[in-house]
C-alpha cells in the first residue's frame, strides 16, 4: 500500500517520488485510513489544478475509495470550502496550497502546505548574527510554506532563546498543548500564529522577523498594519539579508472610506466567508449599528467578489465586507461603490469608537473579546440622534434622522470608471422600485394540473411531441 510510487502520467520514478513527497501523499493516506473517513474532498487552488488528477490517483490507489476534487472555491482558495464539500456530504477535507488557517472546525480538515526552499544554515547564521547586535527581543514569524523548517529553526535558535523566539502555526483542530511553552510565558495568538513573551514584556520593545517568500509578502501585511509602532524585518532568501518592511500609508484611504459610510443611506453587508468563525456576529453587529443610525442594511452573498456582480446593485451606497482578513480585493478603485472593512464601518457608525493609528483588517477584533472591541452605547445614540455633520468629501449635511429623499428624484447619474464599463442609476432608487425582483411564486394563484408528458429527443436528431402538442 505504501510502496514507492510507480510511474504516473509519463513521470519517471525519481519524478514520481519527488511529487509523492511534495504533496505528502503518505500523510494524506494515513490520515484517511486512521480516521476511517468515507467521503473525502481534495481542495486545490487554481495554480495546483494541473496536479490534482495525479494527486487524486495516488491517494485513491492506496485508500481504495473514490475522492472528490473541489476545483472552484466558493470564496477564496485560502479558506476551507465547507459549502462545496457539503454538496457531497463529505466527512473530511484535505486542503492543498496556501492556507490562511481561519476555520470554524465544521468538517475535519488536513492541511498540506506548499514547500518553498529555504537555505536554513545561512538563514539561521544571519539572523543570529543580527540578534547579537540588536537591543530588542526578536520574534521569528514564518510563512506556511516554511512550516516544515519549524523544528529546525527552534533547535538552531535555542542557543540564544532569550533574544530569539520562534512562532508556531495555530492550525485549526490541532491541540494547543502540542506547542510547548514555559509556564512563566505570556502566549499570544495573532493572525493564527502562536508566540510567547515573558510576563511584563512591553510589546513595543519587541521586533519581528518574517520568513516569507517575496511573492507572498502581502500575507504578512496584516501584522505590520496592526502594529505600526513595531519594527518588522523580512528576511530575503534571495539576497540573504534582512530588509525593513515598509508599507504605503493606508490611513488616508481608510479615513475617506469612513466618511463614505457616514454619508451612506443604504449599506450592503457583503459576505465573503462562511468558514471564518463569528461572521454571523459581525453581520448582526453591522445591522444593529445601521439601525441605530437610521440606515437601511441589506445582506449580499455573491461568491467571489467582482465589479460586475456588485454593479447589479446600484442602489447600495457602500458595501461592508465581512470576509477572510487575507482576502484582499486588488481592484477596489474599479468598483462603483466603496467596499470597506469592519474597521471603517465601526469608526463611522459606532459613537463609542475612536480613531487609532493602526489599520485592523480582521473583523473579529471588533467583536466581544477582540482587542478593538467597543460596546455599543445606545443612550449615546439617542442623545445624538438629531445632531448633524458636514461631509468632508461632498460638503453635504449628514444626519442620523430618518431617510429622506434629497434633490430631484428624477436626477440620473452616469458613472464611467472604465472605458468598457458604464452603469446608470437614480441616486434615490430603492430596491422596492425594481420592475423585476426575481421569479414570482404566485402561491395559491396558479391552478393545480396533473403532470403530462412533454417533448422528447435531442437537437441533433430532432424532437418528438405528444400528439396533442405536435407542431404544424
PAKOLLUM-477143 format. One record per residue (C-alpha): x, y, z. Coordinates in steps of 0.25 Angstrom, whole numbers, m for minus. Each point is the difference from the previous one (the first is absolute). Example, Ala and Ser with C-alpha at 12.3 -4.5 7.8 and 13.67 -1.06 7.14 Angstrom:
% PAKOLLUM-477143
{atom {49,m18,31}}
{atom {6,14,m2}}
% end
This chain:
% PAKOLLUM-477143
{atom {0,0,0}}
{atom {11,10,4}}
{atom {11,m4,m10}}
{atom {8,9,m9}}
{atom {m10,6,m10}}
{atom {0,m6,m14}}
{atom {1,8,m13}}
{atom {m12,10,m2}}
{atom {m3,8,m12}}
{atom {13,m1,m6}}
{atom {8,3,12}}
{atom {13,m9,3}}
{atom {2,m6,14}}
{atom {8,12,5}}
{atom {m10,10,m4}}
{atom {m12,m8,5}}
{atom {8,m2,14}}
{atom {2,16,0}}
{atom {m14,2,m3}}
{atom {m4,m10,11}}
{atom {7,7,10}}
{atom {m3,14,m4}}
{atom {m15,m2,2}}
{atom {1,m9,13}}
{atom {m7,m12,m7}}
{atom {3,m9,12}}
{atom {m4,10,10}}
{atom {m14,1,m7}}
{atom {m1,m15,m1}}
{atom {3,m3,14}}
{atom {m10,11,4}}
{atom {m12,m5,m8}}
{atom {3,m15,4}}
{atom {2,3,15}}
{atom {m12,9,2}}
{atom {m9,m10,m9}}
{atom {m5,12,m9}}
{atom {m9,m5,m11}}
{atom {m3,13,m8}}
{atom {13,9,m2}}
{atom {1,12,m8}}
{atom {13,6,m5}}
{atom {0,15,m1}}
{atom {10,7,m10}}
{atom {3,14,m3}}
{atom {1,4,m15}}
{atom {15,m2,m1}}
{atom {m1,m14,4}}
{atom {m11,m5,m8}}
{atom {9,m6,m10}}
{atom {6,m9,10}}
{atom {m14,m4,6}}
{atom {m3,m13,m9}}
{atom {14,m6,4}}
{atom {m1,3,15}}
{atom {m14,m5,0}}
{atom {4,m13,m7}}
{atom {12,m2,9}}
{atom {m9,1,12}}
{atom {m12,m8,m6}}
{atom {9,m12,m3}}
{atom {4,m1,15}}
{atom {m13,2,7}}
{atom {m8,m8,m10}}
{atom {m11,10,m1}}
{atom {m5,12,m9}}
{atom {4,14,4}}
{atom {m6,13,m4}}
{atom {7,12,m6}}
{atom {m4,14,4}}
{atom {5,9,m12}}
{atom {m8,13,1}}
{atom {m1,5,14}}
{atom {m12,8,5}}
{atom {8,12,5}}
{atom {15,m1,1}}
{atom {10,m11,m1}}
{atom {7,3,13}}
{atom {m13,m4,8}}
{atom {m5,m14,1}}
{atom {m13,m1,m9}}
{atom {m10,m7,9}}
{atom {m11,4,m9}}
{atom {5,m8,m12}}
{atom {3,m11,9}}
{atom {m14,m1,6}}
{atom {m5,m2,m15}}
{atom {5,m15,1}}
{atom {m2,m1,15}}
{atom {15,m1,2}}
{atom {5,m4,14}}
{atom {15,5,m2}}
{atom {7,10,m9}}
{atom {15,0,m4}}
{atom {4,15,m3}}
{atom {12,1,m9}}
{atom {8,13,m2}}
{atom {1,13,7}}
{atom {m10,1,12}}
{atom {m4,12,9}}
{atom {m3,m10,11}}
{atom {m14,6,3}}
{atom {m10,m11,3}}
{atom {m12,m3,8}}
{atom {3,m14,1}}
{atom {m13,m5,m6}}
{atom {7,m11,m8}}
{atom {13,m7,3}}
{atom {11,6,m8}}
{atom {14,m4,m3}}
{atom {9,11,m6}}
{atom {11,m3,m10}}
{atom {8,12,m1}}
{atom {9,4,m12}}
{atom {15,m2,2}}
{atom {9,11,m3}}
{atom {15,m1,0}}
{atom {8,7,12}}
{atom {15,0,2}}
{atom {m2,m4,14}}
{atom {15,1,4}}
{atom {3,13,m6}}
{atom {m14,6,5}}
{atom {3,m4,15}}
{atom {14,5,m1}}
{atom {m4,14,m5}}
{atom {m12,1,10}}
{atom {9,m4,12}}
{atom {11,10,m4}}
{atom {m11,11,m2}}
{atom {m6,m3,14}}
{atom {13,1,7}}
{atom {2,14,m4}}
{atom {m15,4,2}}
{atom {m5,5,13}}
{atom {m15,m5,m1}}
{atom {m5,m14,1}}
{atom {m4,m6,m13}}
{atom {m12,m9,m4}}
{atom {2,m8,m13}}
{atom {m13,m2,m8}}
{atom {0,m9,m12}}
{atom {m9,m3,m11}}
{atom {m7,m13,m1}}
{atom {9,m4,m12}}
{atom {11,0,10}}
{atom {m7,m8,11}}
{atom {8,m13,m2}}
{atom {12,8,4}}
{atom {m6,4,14}}
{atom {6,m11,8}}
{atom {14,3,m6}}
{atom {m2,15,3}}
{atom {m4,m2,14}}
{atom {13,m9,3}}
{atom {9,10,m7}}
{atom {m5,12,8}}
{atom {0,m8,13}}
{atom {14,5,3}}
{atom {m5,15,1}}
{atom {m15,m3,3}}
{atom {1,12,10}}
{atom {1,9,m13}}
{atom {m7,m8,m11}}
{atom {m13,m7,1}}
{atom {m7,m8,m11}}
{atom {m15,0,m2}}
{atom {m8,m12,m3}}
{atom {m12,m1,m9}}
{atom {m14,m1,6}}
{atom {m5,m11,m9}}
{atom {m15,m2,2}}
{atom {m4,m13,7}}
{atom {14,m1,5}}
{atom {2,0,15}}
{atom {7,12,6}}
{atom {6,m10,10}}
{atom {9,m5,m11}}
{atom {7,13,1}}
{atom {9,1,12}}
{atom {2,13,7}}
{atom {5,3,14}}
{atom {m10,3,11}}
{atom {6,14,2}}
{atom {m2,4,m14}}
{atom {m12,8,m6}}
{atom {m5,m7,m12}}
{atom {m6,8,m11}}
{atom {m8,m5,m12}}
{atom {m1,11,m11}}
{atom {m3,m3,m15}}
{atom {1,m15,3}}
{atom {14,1,6}}
{atom {3,m4,14}}
{atom {12,7,6}}
{atom {4,2,15}}
{atom {6,12,7}}
{atom {5,0,15}}
{atom {m11,6,9}}
{atom {2,15,1}}
{atom {6,2,m14}}
{atom {m4,12,m7}}
{atom {m4,m4,m14}}
{atom {5,14,m5}}
{atom {14,m5,3}}
{atom {m1,m13,m8}}
{atom {4,m1,m15}}
{atom {m5,m10,m10}}
{atom {8,m7,m11}}
{atom {m9,m6,m11}}
{atom {5,m12,m8}}
{atom {m9,1,m12}}
{atom {2,m2,m15}}
{atom {m1,13,m8}}
{atom {m12,m3,m8}}
{atom {m8,m3,14}}
{atom {5,13,7}}
{atom {m14,6,0}}
{atom {m4,m11,9}}
{atom {8,6,12}}
{atom {m5,14,m3}}
{atom {m11,m2,11}}
{atom {11,m2,10}}
{atom {6,13,m4}}
{atom {m13,8,m1}}
{atom {m5,m4,13}}
{atom {13,3,7}}
{atom {5,13,m6}}
{atom {9,4,12}}
{atom {7,m14,m1}}
{atom {12,m2,m9}}
{atom {m1,m11,m10}}
{atom {11,m6,m9}}
{atom {m1,m10,m11}}
{atom {11,m10,m3}}
{atom {3,m1,m14}}
{atom {3,m14,m4}}
{atom {5,5,m14}}
{atom {10,11,6}}
{atom {3,m7,13}}
{atom {m3,13,8}}
{atom {m10,7,9}}
{atom {m8,11,m6}}
{atom {m9,9,7}}
{atom {m15,m2,m4}}
{atom {m7,13,m4}}
{atom {m14,2,m4}}
{atom {m7,11,m8}}
{atom {m8,9,10}}
{atom {m15,m5,m1}}
{atom {m5,9,11}}
{atom {m5,11,m10}}
{atom {m7,m11,m8}}
{atom {m7,m5,13}}
{atom {m4,14,4}}
{atom {m6,2,m14}}
{atom {m8,m13,2}}
{atom {m5,4,14}}
{atom {m6,13,m6}}
{atom {m7,m8,m11}}
{atom {m6,m9,10}}
{atom {m5,12,8}}
{atom {m6,5,m13}}
{atom {m7,m13,m4}}
{atom {m15,m2,2}}
{atom {0,m14,m5}}
{atom {11,m10,5}}
{atom {3,m13,m7}}
{atom {6,m11,10}}
{atom {8,m8,m10}}
{atom {3,m14,5}}
{atom {13,m6,m5}}
{atom {2,m12,9}}
{atom {m8,m11,7}}
{atom {12,m7,6}}
{atom {6,11,9}}
{atom {m6,0,14}}
{atom {m9,11,5}}
{atom {m4,5,m13}}
{atom {m15,0,4}}
{atom {4,8,12}}
{atom {6,10,m9}}
{atom {m12,1,m9}}
{atom {m9,2,12}}
{atom {9,11,5}}
{atom {0,8,m13}}
{atom {m16,m2,m1}}
{atom {m1,6,14}}
{atom {9,12,m3}}
{atom {m8,3,m13}}
{atom {m13,m1,8}}
{atom {5,9,11}}
{atom {5,10,m11}}
{atom {m13,m1,m8}}
{atom {7,m6,m12}}
{atom {m6,m11,m8}}
{atom {8,m13,m1}}
{atom {0,m12,m10}}
{atom {7,m13,1}}
{atom {7,m5,m13}}
{atom {7,m13,m3}}
{atom {6,0,m14}}
{atom {11,m10,1}}
{atom {13,5,m6}}
{atom {m1,15,0}}
{atom {1,8,m13}}
{atom {m3,13,m6}}
{atom {m11,m5,m9}}
{atom {m7,m7,11}}
{atom {m1,12,10}}
{atom {m4,9,m12}}
{atom {m13,m7,0}}
{atom {m4,7,13}}
{atom {2,15,m3}}
{atom {m10,4,11}}
{atom {10,m4,10}}
{atom {9,12,5}}
{atom {11,m8,6}}
{atom {4,m15,3}}
{atom {5,m5,13}}
{atom {9,m12,m3}}
{atom {m1,m12,10}}
{atom {11,m10,m4}}
{atom {13,m6,2}}
{atom {11,10,5}}
{atom {9,m5,m11}}
{atom {m10,1,m11}}
{atom {5,13,m7}}
{atom {m8,7,m11}}
{atom {10,4,m10}}
{atom {m8,10,m8}}
{atom {m8,7,10}}
{atom {0,13,m8}}
{atom {m7,m6,m11}}
{atom {m13,m3,8}}
{atom {m11,10,m2}}
{atom {m3,1,15}}
{atom {11,m1,11}}
{atom {3,m14,6}}
{atom {4,3,14}}
{atom {4,m9,12}}
{atom {m5,m2,14}}
{atom {9,11,6}}
{atom {m5,11,m9}}
{atom {m14,m4,3}}
{atom {2,0,15}}
{atom {7,14,0}}
{atom {m11,6,m9}}
{atom {m12,m6,8}}
{atom {4,m3,14}}
{atom {0,13,8}}
{atom {8,m7,11}}
{atom {12,m3,m10}}
{atom {12,9,m1}}
{atom {11,1,m11}}
{atom {13,m7,2}}
{atom {12,m1,m9}}
{atom {0,m15,m3}}
{atom {m8,m6,m12}}
{atom {m7,m13,5}}
{atom {m6,m9,m11}}
{atom {m5,m11,9}}
{atom {m15,2,3}}
{atom {1,m9,12}}
{atom {9,11,7}}
{atom {m13,9,1}}
{atom {m8,m11,7}}
{atom {m1,m3,15}}
{atom {13,m6,4}}
{atom {8,8,m11}}
{atom {11,10,2}}
{atom {m8,11,m7}}
{atom {m14,m3,6}}
{atom {m8,12,5}}
{atom {m14,m3,6}}
{atom {m12,7,m7}}
{atom {m5,11,8}}
{atom {m15,1,m3}}
{atom {m2,12,9}}
{atom {11,8,m7}}
{atom {m7,m3,m14}}
{atom {m13,5,6}}
{atom {7,13,4}}
{atom {6,3,m13}}
{atom {m12,m5,m9}}
{atom {m3,15,m4}}
{atom {14,4,m2}}
{atom {6,3,m14}}
{atom {14,0,m6}}
{atom {6,5,m13}}
{atom {6,m9,m10}}
{atom {15,3,m3}}
{atom {m2,m6,m13}}
{atom {m13,5,m6}}
{atom {m3,12,10}}
{atom {m14,m6,2}}
{atom {m7,m1,13}}
{atom {1,m13,7}}
{atom {m11,m4,9}}
{atom {m5,m12,8}}
{atom {m14,3,m1}}
{atom {m10,m8,m9}}
{atom {4,m2,m14}}
{atom {m6,11,m9}}
{atom {1,3,m15}}
{atom {10,12,m2}}
{atom {0,6,m14}}
{atom {m8,m3,m13}}
{atom {m5,m14,0}}
{atom {1,m1,m15}}
{atom {15,4,0}}
{atom {9,m11,m6}}
{atom {14,m2,1}}
{atom {9,m7,m10}}
{atom {13,m5,6}}
{atom {12,m4,m9}}
{atom {11,m7,7}}
{atom {6,m8,m12}}
{atom {m2,3,m15}}
{atom {m7,m14,m1}}
{atom {m9,1,12}}
{atom {m11,10,1}}
{atom {m12,0,10}}
{atom {m12,9,2}}
{atom {m8,2,12}}
{atom {m9,9,8}}
{atom {6,5,13}}
{atom {m13,m2,8}}
{atom {m3,m13,m6}}
{atom {m6,m10,9}}
{atom {0,m16,0}}
{atom {m15,0,0}}
{atom {0,9,m13}}
{atom {6,m11,m8}}
{atom {m9,m5,m11}}
{atom {5,m14,1}}
{atom {4,m6,13}}
{atom {1,m15,m3}}
{atom {m9,m11,m3}}
{atom {m14,2,5}}
{atom {m5,m12,8}}
{atom {m15,4,m1}}
{atom {m3,m10,11}}
{atom {m15,m3,0}}
{atom {m3,7,m13}}
{atom {5,m10,m10}}
{atom {m10,m12,m3}}
{atom {4,m14,3}}
{atom {2,m9,m12}}
{atom {4,m15,m2}}
{atom {14,m1,m6}}
{atom {0,m4,m14}}
{atom {11,m6,m10}}
{atom {7,11,m7}}
{atom {9,m1,m12}}
{atom {12,m10,m1}}
{atom {13,m1,m8}}
{atom {13,8,m3}}
{atom {3,12,m9}}
{atom {8,m8,m10}}
{atom {m11,m10,m3}}
{atom {m12,8,3}}
{atom {m11,0,10}}
{atom {m13,m9,1}}
{atom {m12,7,5}}
{atom {m13,m6,7}}
{atom {m11,m1,m11}}
{atom {m8,11,7}}
{atom {12,10,m1}}
{atom {6,m4,m13}}
{atom {5,13,m8}}
{atom {m6,2,m13}}
% end
